[in-house]
Amino acid sequence: MTSEKTRQRLVDRLRAKGIKDPRVLDAIAATPRHLFVGEALSSRAYEDSALPIGRGQTISQPYVVALMTEAALAGGRPGKVLEIGTGSGYQAAILAALADQVFSTERIGELVRSARQRFHSLGLHNIYTRHCDGLTGWPSQAPFDAIVVTAGGVVPASLLDQLAEDGVMVAPEQSGSSQRLIRTTRTRAGFEREDLGAVIFVPLLEGVE
């Protein structure tokens, strides 16, 4: 279930659902998603569905990963990307194929340690991780050309402040009982927002574990 043909079927499904950027589709095809889930779930790794990774967290549905990545690349190839919520490391691995540097924060120590091991074994040396409260971002590395938030909630202004001019943030924002995926672009005049549709993510929480 981890063959090239199986991965290609996933790519074909994503293309049929509207993912157009060939860079994103190539990154999905080249990234071994089965290495980012537990062995018991590896046979389901190339389904277009979210899967549990422990500690109440999930690896996002491939379509949502592709959609967020495509949205983050709207301004071209980003030099520096900030990811809030490393989780399994899968989204960071996709971004690492498409950006010069990826800075990823994770509040759960167990998850960031596992992700670091995966990045090392896959030779993804342009990903930098921190075990910290992601709501603070990574100010010492700002500004970022793109910020990708992989948990749903209220995005603090401190993260928007770390966007470069013409940079984009892609984040699931809580609106009542639902979440909407919002792309925010920083312009000289302020911020422009675009609604990319309904999504479901784990909650965006403060603090560390």
C-alpha positions as CSV (number, residue, x, y, z in Angstrom):
1,M,0.0,0.0,0.0
2,T,3.0,2.3,-0.1
3,S,3.9,1.8,-3.8
4,E,4.4,4.6,-6.4
5,K,1.1,3.6,-8.0
6,T,-0.7,4.0,-4.7
7,R,0.7,7.5,-4.2
8,Q,-0.2,8.4,-7.8
9,R,-3.8,7.4,-7.2
10,L,-3.8,9.8,-4.3
11,V,-2.4,12.6,-6.5
12,D,-5.1,11.8,-9.1
13,R,-7.8,12.2,-6.4
14,L,-6.4,15.5,-5.3
15,R,-6.2,16.8,-8.9
16,A,-9.9,15.8,-9.4
17,K,-10.8,17.7,-6.3
18,G,-9.3,20.9,-7.7
19,I,-5.6,21.0,-6.7
20,K,-3.9,22.5,-9.7
21,D,-0.3,23.5,-8.7
22,P,2.0,20.8,-10.2
23,R,4.6,21.7,-7.6
24,V,2.2,20.7,-4.8
25,L,1.1,17.5,-6.6
26,D,4.7,16.5,-7.2
27,A,5.6,17.1,-3.5
28,I,2.6,14.9,-2.4
29,A,3.7,12.2,-4.8
30,A,7.3,12.2,-3.6
31,T,6.6,12.3,0.2
32,P,6.2,8.9,1.9
33,R,3.1,9.7,4.1
34,H,3.2,6.1,5.5
35,L,6.3,7.1,7.5
36,F,4.4,9.9,9.2
37,V,1.8,7.6,10.8
38,G,2.0,4.6,13.1
39,E,2.7,1.2,11.6
40,A,-0.8,0.0,12.3
41,L,-2.2,2.8,10.1
42,S,0.4,2.6,7.3
43,S,-1.9,0.7,5.0
44,R,-4.3,3.7,5.2
45,A,-1.6,6.4,4.6
46,Y,-2.6,7.2,1.1
47,E,-6.3,7.5,1.7
48,D,-7.5,11.0,1.4
49,S,-8.4,11.2,5.1
50,A,-7.1,12.5,8.4
51,L,-5.6,9.9,10.7
52,P,-4.8,9.8,14.5
53,I,-1.2,10.3,15.5
54,G,-1.6,10.1,19.3
55,R,-1.9,12.8,22.0
56,G,-5.3,13.7,20.6
57,Q,-3.7,15.0,17.4
58,T,-4.1,14.0,13.7
59,I,-2.2,14.0,10.5
60,S,-4.3,16.2,8.2
61,Q,-6.3,15.0,5.2
62,P,-4.0,15.1,2.1
63,Y,-6.5,17.3,0.3
64,V,-6.4,19.9,3.1
65,V,-2.6,19.7,3.2
66,A,-2.5,20.3,-0.5
67,L,-5.0,23.1,-0.4
68,M,-3.1,24.9,2.4
69,T,0.2,24.5,0.6
70,E,-1.2,25.7,-2.7
71,A,-2.6,28.8,-0.9
72,A,0.7,29.4,0.8
73,L,2.5,29.4,-2.5
74,A,0.3,32.0,-4.1
75,G,3.1,34.5,-4.1
76,G,5.7,32.2,-5.7
77,R,8.4,30.1,-4.0
78,P,8.7,31.3,-0.4
79,G,12.1,31.8,1.2
80,K,11.0,31.3,4.8
81,V,7.9,29.5,6.0
82,L,6.6,29.4,9.6
83,E,4.4,26.4,10.5
84,I,2.4,26.5,13.7
85,G,1.8,22.9,14.8
86,T,4.5,20.4,13.6
87,G,2.3,17.3,14.6
88,S,3.6,14.3,12.6
89,G,5.8,16.5,10.5
90,Y,4.0,15.7,7.2
91,Q,2.9,19.3,6.4
92,A,6.4,20.5,7.1
93,A,7.9,17.9,4.8
94,I,5.6,19.0,2.0
95,L,6.5,22.6,2.6
96,A,10.3,21.7,2.8
97,A,10.1,20.5,-0.8
98,L,8.7,23.9,-2.0
99,A,10.4,26.5,0.2
100,D,14.0,27.4,1.1
101,Q,13.5,27.1,4.9
102,V,10.7,25.8,7.1
103,F,10.5,26.8,10.8
104,S,8.0,24.7,12.6
105,T,6.7,25.0,16.2
106,E,5.0,22.3,18.3
107,R,3.6,22.5,21.8
108,I,3.7,18.7,22.5
109,G,7.3,17.5,23.2
110,E,6.7,13.9,22.3
111,L,5.4,14.9,18.8
112,V,8.2,17.3,18.0
113,R,10.9,14.7,19.0
114,S,9.3,12.1,16.7
115,A,9.0,14.6,13.8
116,R,12.7,15.5,14.2
117,Q,13.7,11.9,13.8
118,R,11.6,11.6,10.6
119,F,13.1,14.7,9.2
120,H,16.6,13.5,9.9
121,S,15.9,10.0,8.4
122,L,14.5,11.6,5.3
123,G,17.3,14.1,4.9
124,L,15.1,17.1,5.3
125,H,17.7,19.4,6.6
126,N,15.9,22.7,5.8
127,I,13.3,22.2,8.5
128,Y,14.0,23.8,11.9
129,T,11.8,22.9,14.9
130,R,11.1,24.3,18.3
131,H,9.2,22.9,21.2
132,C,7.3,26.0,22.3
133,D,3.9,27.8,22.5
134,G,3.2,28.3,18.8
135,L,1.0,31.3,19.4
136,T,4.1,33.3,19.9
137,G,5.5,32.3,16.5
138,W,9.2,32.5,16.0
139,P,10.0,36.3,16.2
140,S,13.8,35.9,15.9
141,Q,13.3,34.4,12.4
142,A,10.7,36.8,11.2
143,P,9.6,38.1,8.7
144,F,8.2,35.1,7.0
145,D,7.0,34.8,3.4
146,A,4.3,32.4,4.4
147,I,2.8,31.2,7.7
148,V,0.7,27.9,7.9
149,V,-1.3,27.3,11.0
150,T,-2.4,23.6,11.4
151,A,-4.9,24.0,14.3
152,G,-8.2,25.9,14.5
153,G,-8.9,28.9,16.6
154,V,-8.3,32.7,16.9
155,V,-5.1,33.7,15.3
156,P,-3.2,36.2,17.5
157,A,-2.1,39.5,16.0
158,S,1.5,38.6,17.0
159,L,1.6,36.0,14.2
160,L,0.3,38.4,11.6
161,D,3.0,40.8,12.7
162,Q,5.6,38.2,11.6
163,L,4.4,38.2,8.0
164,A,6.6,39.9,5.4
165,E,5.0,42.4,3.1
166,D,3.2,40.4,0.3
167,G,3.4,37.4,2.6
168,V,0.5,35.1,3.2
169,M,-0.9,33.3,6.2
170,V,-3.2,30.2,5.8
171,A,-5.1,29.4,8.9
172,P,-8.3,27.6,10.0
173,E,-10.2,30.3,12.0
174,Q,-12.9,29.5,14.5
175,S,-16.3,31.1,13.6
176,G,-18.9,30.1,16.1
177,S,-19.1,26.3,16.1
178,S,-17.4,25.9,12.7
179,Q,-14.0,26.7,11.2
180,R,-13.2,28.4,7.9
181,L,-9.8,28.3,6.1
182,I,-8.7,31.8,5.7
183,R,-5.8,33.1,3.5
184,T,-4.6,36.5,4.8
185,T,-2.2,38.5,2.6
186,R,-0.2,41.4,4.1
187,T,-0.1,44.4,1.8
188,R,1.4,47.8,2.2
189,A,-2.1,49.1,3.0
190,G,-3.0,46.3,5.5
191,F,-4.3,42.8,5.4
192,E,-6.6,41.2,2.7
193,R,-8.6,38.1,3.6
194,E,-10.0,35.3,1.4
195,D,-12.2,32.5,2.6
196,L,-11.1,29.1,1.2
197,G,-14.0,27.0,2.7
198,A,-15.0,25.0,5.7
199,V,-12.4,22.8,7.5
200,I,-12.1,20.8,10.7
201,F,-8.9,21.0,12.7
202,V,-7.8,20.2,16.3
203,P,-8.0,23.3,18.6
204,L,-5.3,25.9,18.5
205,L,-4.1,25.9,22.1
206,E,-1.6,27.9,24.1
207,G,1.2,26.6,26.4
208,V,3.4,23.5,26.1
209,E,3.2,19.9,27.1
